[in-house]
Structures are given as C-alpha cells and as structure tokens.
Amino acid sequence: MSHLLKRVFFVLFTLFMLVALWVYFLVQSEQAVRDGSLNLPNLSNPVEVLYDDWGVPHIYADSTEDALRALGYLHAQDRLFQMDLLRRVGSGTLSELFGEAMLDTDQLFRTLGINRYAAQLATRMREQPELPQNKLMSAYQAGINHYIATRAKPLEYEILRTEVKPFTLEDLGHTLGYMAYSFAGAFKTDPLYHWIGQELGDQYLQDLAPFYLEGAFTTQDSRGPLTASDSKPAPLVAMNPALLSISQQVLQINESMFPAGHFIGSNSWVLAPSRTDSGKPILANDPHIGIAVPAVWYEAHIVSPDYEVYGHYLAGIPFAVLGNTRHHAWGLTMFENDDIDFYQEQSNPKNPQQIKNRDQWENLKSRQETILVKGAEPVTITVRESRHGPIISDLAKPAIKLENNTNPVSIFWTFTDANNDTVDALYRVNRARNMQQFEAAVADIWAPGLNINYADTEGNIGIWATGRLPNRAPGVHSMNILDGASGEQDIRGYLDFSHNPRRVNPDNGIIFSANHPYSRDGEPMIPGYYASADRAERLNQLLSPENNGDRRGWTLEEMKAIQLDTEGALNDHFRQRLLASLTEPQQGVAQDALNALSNWDKRYPLDSIGATIFERAYYFALQQTFSDELGDRQPIFIKTFMADNSFQQILANESSPWWDRRETAHRESRDQILAAAWQLAIASLQSQFGDDTSSWQWGKVHSIEHPHPLGKVKPLNKLFNVGPFPIDSSKRSLSKMAYTYAENQYRVSSNPSTRRIIPLANVEQAQGINPVGQSGNPFDTHFDDQARLYNQGRYRSQLMNRQQIEQVTSGRLELIP
C-alpha cells in the first residue's frame, strides 16, 4: 500500500471513529436516567421514583404537587418529542419543524381556532392560580421545562436541526384540541353525505347509515324531555363544491400525520359483583387509536398522602385519561356524537365580506395568522369567521366558486366554546371519592364526546355519555350542510346533561360499549357517527345473560379472552348473501376457495384461509357496489364508519338502487354484483399467491408496523419504526386491528392502544399491555420491549403494591429539591 493510500485510509478511519464517538456520546447523553439522583427545583421534599421492569415510574411524594412536578420531568425524559408534536398539531406549528410539507395541516388547525381556545383556557388558569388543578398543571409543566433546560435534546431534534421551546399553559388546550379533532367524523362524512343526497337523490340516502337517526334531531325545550321531531327534514341547500375538496384535504392530512394516532373506536365493559367470581366489579377497556411510535399512552403510578392513581396519560396532560385508584376504575370509548355542524352562508353579491343573517347583511370577522415555516418565509393567512364559526371553505385548493359569487361554508364546533373546561373535569375524575362525585365530574366534559365506563369497590357500575349536546331546531339533519342565512337552523344552546345517555347499576349487571348507539329509556337516539355493530353484537353474544345461560362467576382471565377475541360477529351476513349469489357451479381453484369460505369459523388466526378469501371478496363487493355512483369520492366513503354500516343495510335490501350500475342500460341485481365481486376476488388471490389455496393465509396479507413521525423517511424507518409483524384479528373483531381496504395487503392503521383489566376486588392484580413500550428513544431498553407480548396476546401486571414493585425494581431515582 502506498504512503498516500495509507494516509487516506488513516484519515477516513479517524473520521469514522470520530463520527462513531459522536453518535455514542449523543446516544448516551439522551438516555433516560432511572437510577441515582437528580435535582428538580421547587420540590418541597425529595421524591422517590421506583422503575419497574417495564420502565413504568412509581412516584412516591410528600405532596401531590411534588408528584406532578416529578411526573412532568419523567414524562419529558421518555416522551418529549411526542409531547412537542401533539401541542404543535393543535397549535398549527408543525411547519416550524418539518417545513412546507406541513403547511396545509397548520392552516387547517389555525382555521379551526384551537389556538384561540387554548389562549382563553390559559387566561382562565392564570387568573385563578390558587385552584388545585391549576397548581398541579403548572407544577407538571415546570417539570417538563426543567428537563428541556438541563438535559440533552432527543435524537429527533438533532436530525431536524432544531430546538424545543418551553411548555406554556396554552399547550394544554392545543393538545386537548388535537385529541378532540381526532374524534370528529364530520369532516369526512358530512360533505359526502350531503353530496349524495344532492346529486343522487333521497332514494340513495335511504339505505345509508345513520338510517336509524331519522326524527332524532331535536328538542323543543332543553329543559324538558328530549323528543323526536315530527317535522320533515329541511330541504337541502345547494352545497358549495369546495367542501368536498376540503374533505379530501382533511383525509390526506390525517394520513400524513403521525405524532399520535387518531381515536378510531374502542371497547369497554364492566361487570357487577353478581357477575364475577370475586363478588366485586371488573372493568375491561381497550381504546382503539391509530398506531404510532411512541405508544399513545404513558403509564405512571403516583402516590402521595392524599392521592394514589395508576394512570394512562396523554402526552402533555397531567391527569390520567384512563386509570384507577384504590376506590374506582374508569375507561373510555368514543361516544361518536355529532358536535360539528357545517353552515353554508349566503354572500352579499355587492360585498363578499358580508353574509346574510336572516333579513340583513353582517360583516364577517377576520384575524391574521402567521405560520413560521422551516427553510422558507413565514406564511400569513386570513381566517374569516361568521357567527357560526370559521369559514372552512377558504381552505379549498384550488378555490372553487359557484356562479357569480362564492358562498362560503363555516363550521360550528362545540370544543372551541370558551366555556369548555375539560381539564377541570379530568382533574375531578381522578380525585372522585364516590360515584356521585365521578358523575358530577364527567358531566363537565364538553368535548370530545366520550362514553366513560366506571366501577368501584362499593359494587357500583355505570357508563355516562359525556359531551355537550347541541339543541338543534326541528327538522334539522345535522349531517347535512345547513342553511346559514335564515337563522332557522342555528344551534339553540345545549341540552342539559340529564339528556345524555347513561346506564347505572342495571338489573342484569352488565354494561358494554363498542361505539354503538344507545339512549336513555324512552328517548330517541343522539345523532352520531357510530361504528359498525360487529363488536357490539359480539359483546352481546358473549356477555348478555340471554345469550350465555345467565353466566356468572366471570374471571379476569376470561376477560382477557374476550379482549383477544378475533371472531367477526356479522361476517355471516355477507358470507351467506355471497354464497347464495353463486348459483353457477364453481370449478377448480374457485371451488377450493368456496369450500374454504363455507367452512370458515369467522375467526382471523394467522393461518386462516377463509379470512383472506372473505376480506378479498368483501373488498370487491364494496368496490362493485359503490364505485359507479361515487367515482373518485369512493376512497373518502370507504374510510368512514358509514361505509360498513351502510353496506350491512344495503345487503338486506335487494331492491336498493345502489346495486344497479348506472353506466349500463339494464338493471343489475344484488346477486349479479356479488357474483362479479367473487370472480374478481378469486382472480386477485390467484394473481397474488397462485392456484394453491392453502397458501392464501391471513398472516401473509395482514401486518402491523408502528410508525414514527420520522419513520416515513427511509432509512429512518429502520431506526424509529417498530415492525412490521404479521398479526391476527381484523377490523370487525373485538381485538380490533383496523385497516384501510386495499386489494392485496391489509396494513393495520389502528389497534387497541392498550388493553386493561381492572378487578375491583384487588386493584393490585390489574393487568395491562402497551403495543410497543414506555420510551420514545429507539436506543432505550423500553422502546419496544412490550411489542412481542402484545402481538402474542399477553399481558403484564400494573403494579400498585410497593413490596411487589421493589421485587422487580430496575432503577431507584431520587429527585432532590
């Protein structure tokens, strides 16, 4: 080797070693400290933290304020980047991190007005610093900010070459706003629902869910009983076509946003003492949320002289959203209520900055929003507002105008009401001492709408649908675009909480929620975007006394088996219709597939052949049924709960207009459409796997990969993402692994974000699991250490007993004033 080559080799080797050392010290500096001692200003006394073998902190403090200050510091140590992203989504400041790619997202959230709501909430908190919840919030954020000021930035900030700003009280509203937005089905559903009625006609709407809501939209007096409206639905307004463009943009924004997944569904149930082997209630809960890395929930156990809770926390929120004390436990599902209305305004032809309000013109209000963009000049947008809310149609790209003028569309959203104080409600949920205090707390959750299940050691069980319900005028169908000019369809305040659906200590001792509709006795259904009935029907099969021989003595292990159940309860509805349509003899591969489907047990293990055939046939049946009417709007439709709900209804109606293909001269039947779907499904599977049906296994097409915000960029996906793994179950199962319909692959987009079983006989025996791990640091032991257990359907203990915690302690950290 020549002298020159040796020098080049030496220089390259030296550079490599320097980079390696830099990476090593960078990674080491970012590691969580879980042993030894650290300083944390403004503690009244030292705080002891025991880390169990899964990285869950058990915080022992002499005051709750000290405990929350410690929680903020420890939460930031494991999840700072996630905390930052969640507040940035709601505040419309993602472009500061990611540049112009996030500009549309920021414009949407700035327009919605979450940042203005957050400012109002923060002002109220600053005006009342003496309130205990405000003290605790401030202590929690002080812990976060001390971490930011004194410790190394997470790796993501090094890659993005940016800094992280301190947290403020406004950020609480920003994070809550993102959570509330992720519950809202109106953006995807309402414009399309209205378009179908406007373009295709009432005969097509009649078979669309929510068909069961007719006449359930009003009360004449919010102080009196809720009554169904006898008046006819108001005539449809001619919708500004810009709104369909907005729906498509929102869909793209949702799919490109991975700071934390959207809330998609959920299961929760409680059994009364008469139904359990222990003689005390059992609560089971698994909220279904879009997959993400880090995991959505951060677990922590807090102990102070007047407070103890094992909680599941959202990033940036100091009060457990799911949790249990030694007295009570609670879980949640989405209520799915409709708390968003779109109003088509009428512009003044002579002045586009004015709209009609009954018999007069009124000026639109406007505000300027400046969005900082990494690597580009700031972008200033003007947000116009009517009396109903912000003009959402101004976001349309390209702007779409009606003849002569643009009739803007505004949006009303309960969440941004200045009176919304969900923070206080969550604080009181954690602090409740009895069921009456708990009910009073959940009554003050304005938005998003939740079903909150409850059980306590006194033997009480309950569920309350929370959220302020708009009091709409007679004949108003809130999933249509409403007339903003006449004033006749304006919201008339809110219904009293006494109208919200609830169940408390029912005679049969069983309460369950799977995002299905329910109401108070004698009152009509609340308008909403309810999920398909599959999971609710399966819970009814498994738990209801009339279906299981009045089963008693349920155990914790049997609760696990129900959470892990993969059967699709309503699959037979489609399967039997499909089989009945195949009147022609099947040959070869098609006959083998038919046999596999006929003998399928409706479950989704990895080796199932019938599951793969069913899902492929179902996909093509949806495509064949809806594509000719909806065209390029079909992808929006398929991604709503309305699609599955409506298809069940249409399957039962052989004369539905949806079966007929509009482009042909003759009328197609239900059997013809289903038979055509079957042929396409078989051809598709043959193309993908060949003629041997034994290779058509579910595990080859159904997989899960937990995505990190930076994992969309290769090769960072290898560092930050967890997976992919083949995984069992389906979007119709209790162990819900949801996916967007596609022909060849079913990649999980949402799943049980945690599984919890809480026995009130002894909460120290509670069981749970996290889909990936506690930490957001890819070099941390606890980054993905629960993924294998989760994929295998296993659980771990949620420890509250100090003696047990000490037996598995992996680190003992002292936080010193």
MOMOMO-V434586 format. One line per field, one symbol per residue. ss: DSSP state (a for helix, b for strand, c for the rest). phi: phi as a letter, one per 30 degrees, with the letter a starting at -180 (. if undefined). Layout:
ss: ???
phi: ???
This chain:
ss: ccaaaaaaaaaaaaaaaaaaaaaaaaaaaacccccbbbbcccccccbbbbbcccccbbbbcccaaaaaaaaaaaaaaaaaaaaaaaaaaaacccaaaaaaaaaaaaaaaaaacaaaaaaaaaaaaaaccccaaaaaaaaaaaaaaaaaaaccccaaaaaacccccccccaaaaaaaaaaaaaaccaaaaaaaaaaaaaaccaaaacccccaaaccccccccccccccccccccccccccccaaaaaaaaaaaaaaaccccccbbbbbbbbbcaaabcccccbbbbbbbbbccbccccbbbbbbbccbbbbbbbccccccccbbbcccbbbbbbbccbccbbbbbccbbccbbbbbbbccbbbbcbbbbbbbcccccccbbbbbbbccccbbaaaacccccccccccccbbbbbaaacccccaaaaaaaaaacccaaaaaaaacccccccbbbbbbbccccbbbbbbcccbcccccccccccbbccccccccccbccaaaccbbbcccccbbbbccccccccccccccbcccccaaaaaaaaaacaaaccccccbcaaaaaaaacccccccaaaaaaaaaaaccccccaaaaaaaaaaacccccccccccaaaaaaaaaaaaaaaaaaaaaaaaaaaaaccaaaaaaaaaaacccccaaaccccccccccaaaaaaaaaaaaaaaaaaaacccaaaccaaacbbbbbcbcccccccaaaaacbbbbbcccccccccccbbccccccbbbbbbbcbbbbbbcccaaacbbbbccccccccccccccccaaaaaccccbbccccaaaaaacccbbbbbbc
phi: .ddddddddddddddedddddddddddddcddcbbjbbdbdiddaeccbccddciddcccbdadddddddeeddddecbeddeddddddddibdddcciddcddddddddddidddeddddddddddbdddedddddddedddddddedbbddeeeddddhbccdddbdeddddddddddddddddedcdddedddddccjdddddccddddceiccabdbddcddbddcddeddddddddeddddeddddddddccbdadddcalbaabcdedccdcibdbcbabdcbedabdddcccaccbbecabbcbccdejcdcddblacdcbbbbbbddidccbbccddcddecadcbbdbicbcbdddbbcbccdbdiadeccccccbcddkddddddebdeccdeiaccdccbcbeedddddbdddddededcecadddddddddcddaddbccdbbbddjdbabbdckdcdccdeidcdccdcddddidcddcibddedddeabbhdddibbbbbicdbbdeicdddeacddededdddddddcdedcbihebidcddddddddcdcdcdcddededddddddddecbhddddddddddcdcicbddcdcddddeddddedddeddcdddchddeedddccddddedddddedbdcddddddddcdccdceddddddddddddddddddcjddddcdceddccbbbdccecddcdcdeddcdcjdbdbdiadccdddcdaddbdcbbcdcbaddacbbcdddaddcdbaacdbadcccdcdecdbdcddddddicbbdcdbdddddddcdcabcccce
